[in-house]
Amino acid sequence: MSGAWLILETSGRSRVGVAVGGAVIAAEDLPAGRQQNRHLLPTVERLIRECGLTPRSLTHIAVGVGPGSYTGLRVGLTAAKTLAYALGCSLVAVPTFAAVAADVPGTVDVIGDALQGTIYVQRFTDGTAMSELRIERFDEWVAQFTPPPLRGRSASEASREGGELSVAGPGVVTFADKLPVHVTRSPVVEPSVEAVFRVARTLPPLTVEEMMRLEPLYLRGSSAEEKAKAATSSSLPS
Amino acid sequence: MTYFLALETSCDETAAAVFTDGLTVKSSVVASQTDLHARFGGVVPEIASRAHLRNLLPVIDEAVRKAGITLADVGCVAVHNTPGLVGALLVGVTAAKALAVALGVPLVAVNHVAGHIYACRMAAGRDIFPCLGLVVSGGHTALFRCDTALSLNLLGGTRDDAAGEAFDKVAAILGLGFPGGPAVEREAAAGDPKAFAFPRAFASDPRLEFSFSGLKTAVLYACHGQDVRQATPPPPGKKRADLAASFQEAVVDALAVKCRQALEQTGLTRLAVGGGVSANKRLRAKLQAACDRAGAELFIPPMNLCTDNAAMAALAVEKWRVGQFAPPDLDAEPNFIGS
């Protein structure tokens, strides 16, 4: 699956890349902050041009679908979906944590801030997902690192299964002060354009219907819906 | 002939339209999110942004197909980039920029509020400028001096709630459901508009401003007395209908009085009205009376052009004619900054 690829990853810091002949030939990180939403498409257009291509010559678009910043992801997905729709090219949805894990050997928990004391977390071994992506309380997740003999089973199981468990992803920075000192922190925080591209090449492109309806990996409703859900469930007889 | 593809995502309607440089609307598709927001009694920004991302491509696709063209026929992309909910606007603005890049065509940014007034020009089928513009919806209540389609000068607006927002909140107080505009109007039909003497803010003041939050509180107190801690909506009946009718009359009076004052102060002889609240029949009657007294002509577009839609972005044609294109790094601008 070669061709000309545009790669977008906007779950945190926005990144844009172009790959031709199976290799990334240009990549750029946008300056951090709200302005990156504004500059995403001009950057895409310039990078394509600098690679000697036109939008029409794109055959595939790969986009990181989170989890991460809701607004950032919506901008990235809107851009990717609309370009794919208007150019008639294939769209590949890349889970952001899979792209993080693609650069981390061994067993790793990829974590990201899910706010209000919770994290997004998913375990990978050598890039292969070993668990579903889920939201968990940070306190409960971090308890597995309690040193022996008190420690929980997950970390010890992981070490029995294939070496030490490390931690990667944007949560490593967010929770830097709360991670126990003995935990191995991977330097891979956000996915590289190369990693997004590598994972994208292993995934099937979306159908037109899937492309039209593609959404970020939110994993939960808006806070208004979550509050309403909590209020309903607490008012039900137990 | 040039085909325009226009997008609207400023609040809770996801819309796309195709029109020509001759202002012929070939298609106008609106996916309403009302059902998603109803149980919250108002628009929830995060829910709106999510729904825009889900709905926008299917809505664009339907608009293009209904117009009987293909994307390759589109010669210009237009988008409302201000004012509105920033997360909602960003979806439309990003999609419009992507379409312009993919199709290699120019992009025009349209002020959503100016679009509401331009809808009057489209419905009239002739020039209506210069005119006084009143935009009255769930998000806006403001008067503008519009010397041309592209020049909008704010004369005054609401100091607190928008009129449509007041309808939503009073509908919640009266237990009438969301959206409040049609619900209150239905209830008011059986009520006495003079039953309760609700306030008309700034009625005898020449300044062109509105305020509806005191009115909302007055309805709450009239409904429940001063102790509103245990407030439950009133049962159906005469009192509820009277409350609805008296509230509606107060809003409509305030809007009509300010329009008449603005016509007198500016010497303008045309009033163009847009926004969802302009669907209210009592408002239409009162504005007609105000225009008759001031010797002015009233323009209110049909329902489908009053509420949020993308066809009203045909104001883009005026900008396109004079080469006012948007920069490639166009941003969503939540606050109104004039045009």
Contacts between the chains, C-beta under 8 A, distances in Angstrom:
chain1	res1	chain2	res2	distance
A	37	B	90	6.0
A	37	B	94	7.2
A	37	B	331	7.5
A	37	B	332	7.8
A	38	B	329	4.9
A	38	B	330	7.4
A	38	B	331	4.5
A	39	B	329	5.6
A	40	B	94	7.2
A	41	B	94	7.0
A	41	B	97	4.2
A	41	B	98	6.0
A	41	B	101	5.7
A	41	B	328	6.7
A	41	B	329	7.8
A	42	B	328	4.3
A	42	B	329	5.0
A	44	B	101	6.8
A	45	B	101	5.1
A	45	B	328	6.7
A	55	B	101	5.8
A	55	B	102	5.2
A	55	B	104	7.4
A	70	B	46	7.1
A	70	B	49	7.3
A	70	B	87	7.7
A	71	B	49	7.5
A	71	B	87	5.7
A	71	B	90	6.7
A	74	B	49	6.0
A	74	B	50	7.8
A	74	B	53	5.2
A	74	B	87	7.2
A	74	B	90	6.8
A	74	B	91	6.0
A	74	B	94	7.9
A	75	B	90	5.9
A	75	B	91	7.9
A	75	B	94	5.1
A	77	B	53	6.3
A	78	B	53	6.1
A	78	B	56	7.1
A	78	B	90	7.7
A	78	B	91	5.2
A	78	B	94	4.2
A	78	B	95	5.1
A	78	B	98	7.0
A	79	B	94	5.4
A	79	B	95	7.8
A	79	B	97	7.6
A	79	B	98	4.9
A	81	B	57	5.8
A	82	B	56	7.8
A	82	B	57	6.8
A	82	B	60	7.9
A	82	B	94	7.4
A	82	B	95	4.5
A	82	B	98	3.7
A	82	B	99	5.9
A	82	B	102	7.2
A	83	B	98	4.9
A	83	B	101	7.1
A	83	B	102	5.3
A	85	B	57	5.5
A	85	B	60	7.5
A	85	B	61	7.5
A	86	B	71	5.7
A	86	B	98	6.9
A	86	B	99	5.5
A	86	B	102	3.6
A	86	B	103	6.0
A	87	B	102	5.0
A	211	B	57	7.6
A	212	B	57	4.5
A	212	B	58	5.4
A	212	B	61	7.3
A	213	B	54	6.1
A	213	B	58	7.8
A	215	B	50	7.0
A	215	B	53	6.1
A	215	B	54	6.2
A	216	B	53	8.0
A	218	B	50	7.4
A	222	B	44	6.0
A	222	B	46	3.7
A	222	B	47	5.0
A	222	B	50	6.9
A	223	B	46	6.8
A	224	B	40	5.6
A	224	B	44	4.5
A	224	B	46	6.9
A	224	B	47	6.6
A	225	B	44	7.9
A	225	B	47	6.9
A	228	B	39	7.0
A	228	B	40	7.5
